[in-house]
């Protein structure tokens, strides 16, 4: 648990606070960082939903997307965006201008994962539209907020529960005990649990809002709850399940990219497995010690813990 910091008593607005990642971020602010954020505003498509009402019981102030941005942002110090790219571009631009009008100090854009689509395009001519939209929004965000609101881009790697679950590993066929992957089995991937992402957002926010530490917080921060390859994952499965180490079948990266270029799909995972296989999600070099020195604030949830269902 974090050590309370009396220099920070702030108000936060979490946009998209009931989504797959947003619900984790909201709960962390409400349960572990309430000492620094006594007022926590959460927007939801449906404030009457079970998820939203759960957050309300924890003390969250609920808002719908129909509420005015001024009402949501008045007096807010920190804004955390967890909205999907499917949200209308007009709303996104309006939100950015509203941050400036309401003197919000710190802003986390809805980025997280970590593929550097600003400088890279690994799929020229057939890039997934998600990254094209994110690139345009990132450039617009800088143009509107730079010098007015501190932007923090938090790169987290893949969401742990999307790749690993109790008795489940992405691309592992348990019936055959075979792993079908794209790229070498030794290429590392980064997986961070969504609750740990929430803790990182909250802890970085405290540092960014505290006058004593604000100047030390960079714009781009990279965290890594786990950095593993498929040989590591196979060892974990073998140990936990008490079964032989399964075969790893590695599809050639070049062949996979060529096939995708010939027949692009709408499924972003078809692209993610390629950039992962090329090592673009290897966050061995990261800012874990800046965010959570020596795991003194919390213990990163491990792949093995998630696979065991702990």
N, C-alpha and C positions, 0 to 999 in steps of 0.2 A: 504494500500500500504506500502511496506517496506521503511524504511528510508535508503537513499543512504549511502554507506560505502566507503569512499575514499581509504581504504586499499586494495580493490579488483578491479582489472581491468584484467579480464581473458578471455581466449578463451575456448569455450566449443564445443565438438563434440557430437551430439545426434544421436545414431545409431538406425534406425527404427523410425525416427522422423515424419513419416506421418501415422503411424498406429493408432489404436483406442485410446491407451493411449499416444503414441508418439506425435500425433498432438496437444494434450492438453499441454504436456510438452514444445514442441517447441514454441507454441504461448505465453506461460507464459514467457519464457526466452526472446522472441523477443519483447514483449509489456510491461512487468512489471519489468524485470530485465536487461534491456539493459545497464543501468548505470554501472552494475558490469561486464557484458559480452558483450563488444562491437563487438566481433566476434563470430558468432554462426554458426557452420557448421552442416548440417543436411544430413544424408544419407537416400536414398529412393530407392526402387526397380525401380521406374519410375520417374525421376526428371521432366519429362514433364507432369505428372499428375496434375489434378486440385488442389489437396491438396498441392502438392509440390510447384506449382506456386504461390499459396496463401501465403505460407511461404516465398518464394523468394521476393514477393512484400513487405513483412514486414521487409526485410533485411537479411533473412537467406541465407547462402552460400550453394548451393545444390551440393551433390555428389551422384554418383551411387555406387552400390556394386561392380562395375567393376573397380572403381578407386582404386589406391593402398592405403593401410592402412597408408603408410608413408606420402602420400600426404594429407590424411585426418587428420592425427594426428600430423603433424609437428607443433610445437609451441603450442600444446593444453595443457591446465592445467587440464581440467575436461572432463571426458568421461561419458556419460549417455547411458546405454544400455537398449533399449526398444524392442529388437528383440525377436521374438517368438522362442519357442524351436524347431520349424521345420527347423530353419537355420542349415546348415550342421555343424557337430561337428568340422570338420577341420577348418572352418572359425572362429568358436568361440575360438579355441585354438590359432589360428594365431593372432586373435585380442588381446588376453591376452599378448602374447609375444610382440606384437607391442606397447602395452601400456608401457611396461618396456623400450623397445628400445627408445621410444620417450619421456621418462621422464615425463609421465603424472602423475600428483600429486594425483588426487582423481578419484575414479571410483565407479559408481553405477551399480551393476550387474542387470540383468533383472529378478528380484525376485518379489518385490512389495507385492502381496496379503497377505501372512503371515502364511500359514500352515508350521509348523516347520518339514519339511520332512527330515532334517538332523538328528534329534534325534528321530522323531516319524515315525512309519509306522502303521497307523490305519487300513490298509487293507493288512495284511500279506498273501502273496500268490496270491493276486489279485489286487495289487496296480496299479493305472493308470500309464502308461508308461511316462506320462508328468513329474511326480514327480521323477521317477527313473532317467530320463535324467537330471532334475534339480539338483538332489542330486550329481550326478557324476560331473556335471559342477561346482557346488559350491565347491566341494573338489579340483577340478583342479584349480579353480580360486585362492583359498587360497594358494595352493602349488606354483603357479607361481608368484603371486603378493605380498605375505606376506613379509613385511619389505621393499618393494620397492614402492608400490602404496597403498595409503590409500583406503581401501574398505569400502563402506557404504551400508549396507543392509537396505532398507527402507520397512517396513511392513505396509500395508495400509488397510487391510481388503478387502472386496469386492468393486468393482467399482460401485458407486452409480447408474449410469444410466443403468447398467446391471440388477439391481434389481427393480429400481423404475423409472417411467416415468410419463408424464402427464396422469392422470387418470389410471395409471397402477401400479400394485404391483405384484412381482413374487409370484406365487402360489395362487393368489387371482382370483377366478372366479366371475367376476362382475355380470354375468347374474343370478347366484344363491346366490351371496353374501356369498361365502364360501371360507375358506382358507384351503388348503390341504398341510400340512407340515410334516416334519420328525422330531420327538423329541418333547419335551415340548414347549408349547407356551410362556413360560417365559424365555427360553434360549436366551441370547443376541447375536446379530450379529453386526459386524462393517461394515459400508458402508461409503466410502469416494469418493467425486466427483473427476473425473479425473483432472479437473483444479486445485483443491486444492492439489492433488498429485503433479502436476507440480510446484505449489508454494512452497510446502514443499521441493522438490528436489532442487529448486533454492535457497531457503533460507538456507538450510543445507549446500549447496555448498559454499555460501558466508562465512558461519561460518567456514567451513573446510579449506578454502583458505586464510582466514585472519589470519596472524601470531598471532594476539592478542587473537583469540578464537579457533584456530585449535585444541589445546590440549583438549578442552572441548567436542569435537564431538566424540561420541562413534561409534563403528562399527555397532551395531544393534540399529535401531531406529524404534519405533512403533508410528504411528499416527492414529487418529480415528475421522473422520468428524462427524460421528453419531454412537452411540451405542444403538441399539434398539432391542426389541423383537417383536414377532408377535402380542402381545396384544397392544403394542404401535402403531404398524402399523395399526391395526384394528381401534383404536381410531382416528387416523389421517384420515383414509378413511371415517369413519362415520361422523366426523366433517366437512370435506371439501365437501363431496358429499351430506350431509344432509340425510343420510340413517341410518337404525338401525345397531348396531354393529353385524357383521356377525358371523356365527359359525366357530370355528377353529377346524378342524379335524386333530388330531395328530397321525401319524403313529409311531408304536413302533420302536425305534432305532435298537434294536437287530434283529428284524424281517427284517428290511430294509437291514442291513449289511449281514444277512444270505442269503437273496435273491440275493444280489449283488455278494456275494462270489460264489454262485452257477451258476450265469450267468453274469460274468463281461461284462461291456459295454465299448465302446470307448468314450462315452459322459462323459466328466469330471464333468459335473454338477451333475450327479448321485452320484458322490463321494463327491462333495462339500456340497450338502444338508445334507449329513450324518455328516461330520466333523463339519458343522455349528450347527447341532442339538445336537452334543456332547459338544458344548461350546468352540470349539477350535478357534473360531473367535471372542470371547469376549475380546475386547481390552479396557476394563474399565481402566486397568492400562496401561498408555501410556505416550508418550513423547510430548504431545501437547504443554505443557507449555515451553518446551525447544525450540520447533520449532516456535511456534506462541503464545508467552506469552499473556494471557488474550485476545486473538483474536485481539491484537493491530495491527498486520500486515495485516490481512484479516479476514473476517467472514467465518467460515466453512459453506458450502452450506448444508442446512438441508434436511431431507427426505420430510418434508412438502413442502418446496419450490419446490423441484423437482416434487412432485406429483401434485402441483398446476400449474406446467409449468412455474414457474418464472425464 
